[in-house]
Amino acid sequence: MLMRNTTYAITLIIIALSWLPASAQFGAKSVVLMEGVVLDEGNLKPIGATIEVYDPTTHGKVNSYRSNITSGAYTIVLKPSQHFTFRISSKGYFTTEEDVRTPASEKYEHITRDFSLKPATPGAEIPIIGRLFEFKKKELSVGADEDLADLTHLMKLNPDAKISVVSYPDQTGDAMRNLALTNARAAAVKDFLVTNGIDSMRIQTAGNGDLDPATKATTRRRAKGKHAVGRVYIRVIG
């Protein structure tokens, strides 16, 4: 299998070089072979996806590739010392973008980079990574804007997507008080998105009076002085 993959990689390099003008053909030692897999972020299953490569300066498309529908694997030949934007898309998933920089080298380089896509089917729930709120607080915490900037960009890349911001409380207790807190938190996330250019009609909010069933068992015992903060999810509604 290793011999087969190596032969395939060399063949790709030779083909790629044949497309370049004579002045740009530095030989097989001056290309970067990039390989990896595209996975479902939720269950880590492989995905057949389209990978479009763009020049971030001109926004022009450099090339387009497909990952294998069975293994999720892809192979791309790139020039060294370059900056690219990769746009990865697949039906049933949120389109995403990733920055890729190839190493500055005059010899053959081999790099690996895996990508994951968030499911976009109605009902799918995606946790927002990061600490958006402090314990029992309804205002966004310092640094939360960095975590929500990724969500904002995702919404702009997927202009037809509609979501619900779902918030869970920090601890058990007065259900009505918890509901008021989580409603306010979900509204704070929505306000951030709207302020940063996302149509308010694309966003619903949902607070909860009870703890997140996915994290109940792990929040009962904490180190002294440490408090669990309820998670916030994005639920796909269309």
QUIVEN-V358870 format. One line per field, one symbol per residue. ss: DSSP state (@ for helix, = for strand, . for the rest). psi: psi as a letter, one per 40 degrees, with the letter a starting at -180 (. if undefined). A space follows every 10 residues. Layout:
# QUIVEN-V358870
ss = ???
psi = ???
This chain:
# QUIVEN-V358870
ss = .@@@@@@@@@ @@@@@@@@.. .@@@...@@@ ========== .....=...= ====...... ======.... ..=======. ..=======. ..=..===== =.......== ==..===.=. ....===... ..=......= ...@@@@@@@ @@@@@@@... ..=====... ....@@@@@@ @@@@@@@@@@ @@@@@....@ @@====.... .....@@@.. .......... .=====..
psi = dddddddddd ddddddddei ideeheieef ihhhiaihih ddefiihhih hhhihedeei hdiiihihdd eeiihhhiii fihihhhhii heihiiiihh hiihieihih iihiiiihhe ihehhhhhhi gdiiheieih iheddddedd dddddddgee hhihhhiiid iiahdddddd dddddddddd dddddfehhd eehiihiidi ihdeeddeed hiihehhihi ihihhhe.
